[in-house]
Amino acid sequence: MSINSALKPKSTIRIATRESLLALWQAEHVAARLRLLYPVMQVTLLPMTTRGDQILDRPLSQVGGKGLFLKELEVAMLEGRADIAVHSLKDVPMTLEPEFQLAAVLIREEPYDAWVSNHYPNIAALPHGARVGSSSLRRQVQLHTMRPDLQLLDLRGNVQTRLRKLDENHFDAIVLAAAGLDRLGLSARIASRMLPPDMLPAAGQGALAIECLSHDHATAALLAPLAHQPTWQCVRAERAFAQTLGGSCQVPIAAFAEIEAGALRLRGLVGDASARKSIQGGISGVLDAPEDLGRNLAHELMARGAMAFVARSS
């Protein structure tokens, strides 16, 4: 029996999504994949605004962290108004409430950060004391390591708002996730892509995740064909690394895993937001134990002093 015929009784999927152009693109991307898989199924979007979208005058680390982008979408699922929610995986907390599960993580696209500037092709080209916008503590710590002289300024809002502030000369450069710019057809705005080991991305960056209720096995089964196993192995290692270290927005944490020659290679970083210092390392292991790899690297960095960074940020 085919997957489509086995799951035919479910006729509708309602997708909760944030209202930003990027979030809508991501939700519509998932919707298109589902329509191809199940041509007779009705797939609709339920756009909404989250607290994370509303609070723009303070860094996320001061107002509750990345979970602010999920709450309203999760409530819609609990109330029966939506069946699934689509997220950038980097915005999903390392531990979900027991009522929810990550049913599928799609194939990862561009995982790196993007250097965006109208005048300077890369960070080395910036003049002394230049202004760089990013509210990510992870990015700020790594930027400071590369250029301690820079003014690192908070920058919130959707992609279009951040680009507008750059164009209005509030900043000499800004740093954004490359995947978001690529998805919105704005790749031309990228002056250069910031690659490891100089700049490690956030855990899960570049991957889309689909969340549903833990008990909704029928919906989880429908989503299973969208899952990409190699991406899932990589992001499980990254998220285990971040979770072991606390995984909050108050602690600058970066993690990036790749599959190389049949093994899983993980790089990780933990920073001190106040001192703008960091410790990083790498580890390799087998593909079938990604969480163990993440935890082992976290414990290694903790033994080298990262625990003091975490304690000061808590």
C-alpha positions in Angstrom: 0.0 0.0 0.0 1.4 3.5 -0.9 1.9 6.2 1.7 -0.7 8.3 -0.1 -3.4 5.7 0.0 -2.6 4.7 3.5 -3.1 8.2 4.8 -6.0 9.2 2.5 -8.6 9.8 5.4 -6.9 13.0 6.5 -8.2 15.6 4.0 -6.9 18.9 5.4 -3.7 20.3 6.9 -3.7 23.8 8.4 -0.3 25.4 8.9 0.3 28.0 11.6 2.9 30.5 10.6 4.3 33.9 11.6 3.3 36.8 9.2 6.7 37.9 8.1 7.5 37.5 4.4 10.2 34.9 5.3 7.9 32.9 7.6 5.2 32.9 4.9 7.7 31.7 2.3 8.8 28.9 4.6 5.2 27.9 5.3 4.2 28.0 1.7 7.3 25.9 0.8 6.1 23.2 3.1 2.5 23.6 1.8 3.8 23.1 -1.8 5.7 19.9 -0.8 2.6 18.5 0.9 0.4 19.3 -2.1 2.8 17.4 -4.3 2.7 14.4 -2.0 -1.1 14.5 -1.4 -2.8 16.1 -4.4 -6.3 15.7 -3.0 -5.5 17.2 0.3 -6.4 20.8 1.2 -3.4 22.7 2.6 -4.1 26.2 4.1 -2.1 28.8 6.0 -3.0 30.4 9.3 -0.8 33.5 9.6 -0.4 35.2 13.0 1.8 37.6 14.9 3.9 36.3 17.8 5.3 38.2 20.8 8.7 37.9 19.3 7.5 39.9 16.3 5.9 42.5 18.5 8.7 43.2 20.9 11.4 44.9 18.8 12.9 47.4 21.1 15.0 44.9 23.2 17.2 42.0 22.4 15.6 38.6 22.5 17.9 37.6 25.3 16.2 40.2 27.5 12.6 39.3 26.8 12.3 35.6 26.9 14.3 34.1 24.1 13.5 32.3 20.9 10.4 30.6 22.3 8.6 34.0 21.9 8.3 33.1 18.2 6.5 29.8 18.9 3.9 30.3 21.6 1.0 31.7 19.6 1.5 29.0 16.9 1.5 26.3 19.6 -1.7 27.7 21.1 -3.3 27.5 17.7 -2.5 23.8 17.6 -3.7 23.1 21.1 -7.0 24.9 20.3 -7.5 22.9 17.1 -7.1 25.9 14.8 -4.0 24.5 13.2 -2.5 21.0 12.6 1.2 22.0 12.2 3.6 24.9 12.6 6.6 25.7 10.4 9.7 27.2 12.0 13.3 28.1 11.2 14.9 25.4 13.4 17.4 27.8 14.8 14.4 29.6 16.4 13.1 26.4 18.1 14.0 26.0 21.8 16.2 23.0 22.5 13.5 21.5 24.7 9.8 21.5 23.6 6.8 21.3 26.0 5.6 17.7 26.2 2.5 18.4 24.2 4.6 19.0 21.1 7.1 17.2 18.8 9.3 18.0 15.9 7.7 15.7 13.3 10.1 16.5 10.4 13.2 18.5 9.6 13.6 19.3 5.9 16.8 19.2 4.0 19.1 21.9 5.2 19.9 24.8 2.8 22.6 27.4 3.3 23.6 27.1 7.0 26.0 30.1 7.2 25.7 33.8 8.2 25.8 36.5 5.5 27.8 39.7 5.6 25.6 42.4 4.2 27.0 45.8 3.4 26.6 48.4 0.7 30.2 49.5 0.9 32.4 46.9 2.5 32.8 43.4 1.0 33.9 41.7 4.2 34.7 42.4 7.8 38.3 43.0 7.1 37.4 46.0 4.8 35.6 47.9 7.6 37.2 51.1 8.9 38.2 51.3 12.6 35.2 51.7 14.8 32.6 50.9 12.2 29.0 50.0 13.2 27.8 46.5 12.7 24.2 45.5 13.5 23.1 42.2 15.0 21.2 41.3 18.1 22.6 37.8 18.2 25.0 37.3 21.1 26.5 34.4 19.2 27.3 36.7 16.3 28.5 39.6 18.5 31.0 37.4 20.3 32.5 36.0 17.1 32.5 39.4 15.4 34.4 40.8 18.4 37.0 38.1 18.2 37.6 39.1 14.6 37.5 42.8 15.1 37.5 44.1 18.7 37.4 47.7 17.5 33.9 47.5 16.0 30.8 49.0 17.5 28.4 46.0 17.8 24.8 47.4 17.9 21.5 45.7 18.4 19.3 45.1 15.4 15.8 43.6 15.5 13.0 43.2 13.1 12.2 41.2 10.0 14.7 40.9 7.1 13.2 43.9 5.2 13.3 46.1 8.3 17.0 45.2 8.9 17.9 45.9 5.3 16.1 49.2 5.3 18.1 50.3 8.4 21.3 49.4 6.7 20.2 51.4 3.6 19.4 54.4 5.8 23.0 54.3 7.1 22.2 53.3 10.6 24.9 50.7 10.2 28.0 50.1 8.0 27.2 46.4 7.8 24.7 43.9 9.3 24.9 40.1 9.7 21.9 37.9 8.8 21.3 34.3 8.1 22.1 33.6 4.5 19.3 31.1 4.1 16.7 33.8 4.8 18.1 36.1 2.1 18.3 33.3 -0.4 14.8 32.2 0.2 13.4 35.7 -0.3 15.4 36.1 -3.5 17.7 38.6 -1.9 21.0 36.8 -2.5 22.4 39.8 -4.3 22.4 41.7 -1.0 25.0 39.3 0.4 28.5 40.8 0.1 30.1 37.6 1.4 29.3 34.5 3.3 30.9 34.0 6.7 32.2 30.5 6.9 33.5 28.3 9.7 35.8 28.3 11.6 35.7 32.2 11.6 31.9 32.3 12.1 30.0 29.3 13.4 26.2 29.3 12.8 23.5 28.7 15.3 22.3 25.2 16.0 19.9 24.2 13.3 20.5 27.3 11.1 19.4 26.8 7.5 16.9 24.0 8.3 13.1 24.2 8.4 11.3 22.2 11.1 7.6 21.2 11.2 6.0 20.9 14.7 2.8 19.1 15.6 1.1 17.8 18.7 2.8 14.8 20.3 -0.3 12.7 20.2 -1.2 13.5 16.5 0.3 10.4 15.0 -1.7 10.7 11.8 -0.2 14.1 11.0 3.3 13.0 12.0 3.0 10.1 9.5 1.9 12.5 6.8 5.0 14.6 7.4 7.5 11.8 7.6 8.3 11.8 3.8 9.5 15.4 4.1 12.2 14.5 6.7 15.8 14.5 5.5 17.8 12.0 7.6 21.3 13.5 7.1 20.1 16.9 8.1 18.3 15.4 11.1 21.5 13.6 12.2 23.5 16.9 12.0 21.0 19.1 13.8 20.5 16.5 16.6 24.2 16.8 17.4 24.0 20.6 17.3 20.9 20.8 19.5 22.3 18.3 22.0 25.5 20.4 22.3 23.4 23.6 22.9 21.0 21.9 25.3 23.8 20.4 27.4 25.2 24.0 27.8 21.9 25.5 28.8 20.7 26.4 25.3 19.3 29.8 26.3 19.5 33.1 24.4 21.5 34.6 27.3 24.4 32.3 26.4 26.2 32.8 23.1 26.3 29.2 21.6 27.2 28.1 18.1 27.2 24.6 16.6 27.7 23.2 13.2 27.7 19.5 12.2 28.6 18.0 8.8 28.8 14.5 7.5 32.3 13.8 6.1 33.5 10.4 4.9 30.8 8.5 6.7 31.4 10.2 10.0 29.7 13.1 11.8 31.9 16.1 12.5 30.8 18.7 15.0 32.2 22.2 15.7 30.9 24.1 18.7 31.5 27.4 20.5 30.5 28.9 23.8 30.9 32.6 24.5 30.9 35.1 27.4 28.5 37.8 26.3 29.9 40.4 28.7 33.6 39.9 28.1 33.0 38.9 24.5 35.4 35.9 24.8 34.7 32.4 23.5 35.9 28.8 23.7 35.5 26.5 20.7 36.4 23.0 19.7 35.6 20.1 17.4 34.8 16.4 17.6 34.0 13.5 15.2 31.9 10.4 15.8 29.5 7.8 14.4 26.4 8.8 12.5 24.0 6.8 14.7 24.7 8.6 18.0 24.5 12.4 17.2 23.2 13.4 20.7 26.2 11.6 22.3 28.5 13.6 20.1 26.9 16.9 21.0 27.0 16.1 24.7 30.6 15.0 24.6 31.8 18.2 22.9 29.8 20.3 25.4 31.4 18.5 28.3 34.8 19.0 26.7 34.3 22.7 26.4 32.9 22.9 29.9 36.1 21.3 31.2 38.1 24.0 29.4 36.2 26.8 31.2 32.9 27.2 29.3 30.9 26.5 32.4 32.1 29.8 33.9 30.7 31.5 30.8 27.3 29.8 31.2 27.2 30.6 34.9 27.8 34.3 34.3 25.1 34.5 31.7 22.4 32.7 33.7 
